[in-house]
């Protein structure tokens, strides 16, 4: 196990935050504090200390347990099998410790078992950081520097945790890659992979990374974001959420854009429960992030990288083309990166499919330019098929994420090779509210075509759905299945749902 740094004698320590939890039976606590000699707060991880003699005994136990069980990479990739392995190993280790050190308390046996399990099946001390729900990113820059983390409330923090040496970084990278069929060597010093939990991992080795090997772990939220979470955090307003709900119901395709870590995928996942349960949904991702209500007609597909011999790869394009043969009503794509993927996606729109995807761009205008410039490089006429762009924004200084724009595409400008954009909603950073900018042109026309709804009808419908969303949020419905159930009940019997809201009936009555 990689050691924690010895606790420094801090001259001035101003505690900013403290919390604790249990990870695989091991009690863990964190103190976030300001050090007078540091420019950023310190994330101090506190775990039980283990003596030298106990450490030597644990090493022998670890070797014996590993030799007693056979498990392959497939077991390490399946999260349910991993959970079973952890239980089996914990019990076995507990029994061995009871025999070897009969005087030790059961509580301490549990702690030692948990630490060994993390070393055998995980990434040692890094597992504690991965298990911290408050962290978004974990970064190892090299073996001589402390690990850094990105905290939801405090941003970048330096930890009191260090890895032993460069070999440990290399071993962790190899361990992660081997499970998903990837290889990292001095000849192939860069790797993108993911953990069994779905967390994304990037690794690089010396001398490409000149200061030493690196690991960057981007964590995915274990409980998917829902519309309730986004509204409560101020990322989205009730009015905008209601507008998007109507667009989703009437099969209006959209792209969610934004910068890195702006919340694109989280936002996309939060609005997918607005899809009617009578329609078939196919989702395509590199790493499984999107989570839909389990009762929806949904088939998730994920890509697969080639093995070291270059065989067995399944690309986003392969899955996208295949999805069109699966009779989908809605197609969800994790991210558009290449021209062929975009061409197939926009062709799906032409053939009557509702399409949802993400793309890296900071504004609606940049989104259209990104789609019409290399490497995607679609013609402007093709882009006009897309009705709606939603832009997410991450304010690094304030540490918040906000819906920045909702814009519709209303055709190309006369004599110009650009698409005309009409902003419907836009975030005002001064007052931190999302304001209505302009009346819709294209969306209203499409809604009129699909449902006979005119502009006054749209405003009235937005008002009614705001009431439903307020009911959902006020009653703390925040799981994907809970929100999805209310939406599905609404599609099944709208008047019944409206009636329950007016009577102030609890959602539990509807979810029985």
Order of alpha helices (4+ residues) and beta strands (2+ residues): beta-beta-beta-alpha-alpha-alpha-alpha-alpha-beta-beta-beta-alpha-beta-beta-beta-alpha-alpha-beta-alpha-beta-beta-alpha-beta-alpha-beta-alpha-alpha-beta-beta-beta-beta-alpha-alpha-alpha-alpha-alpha
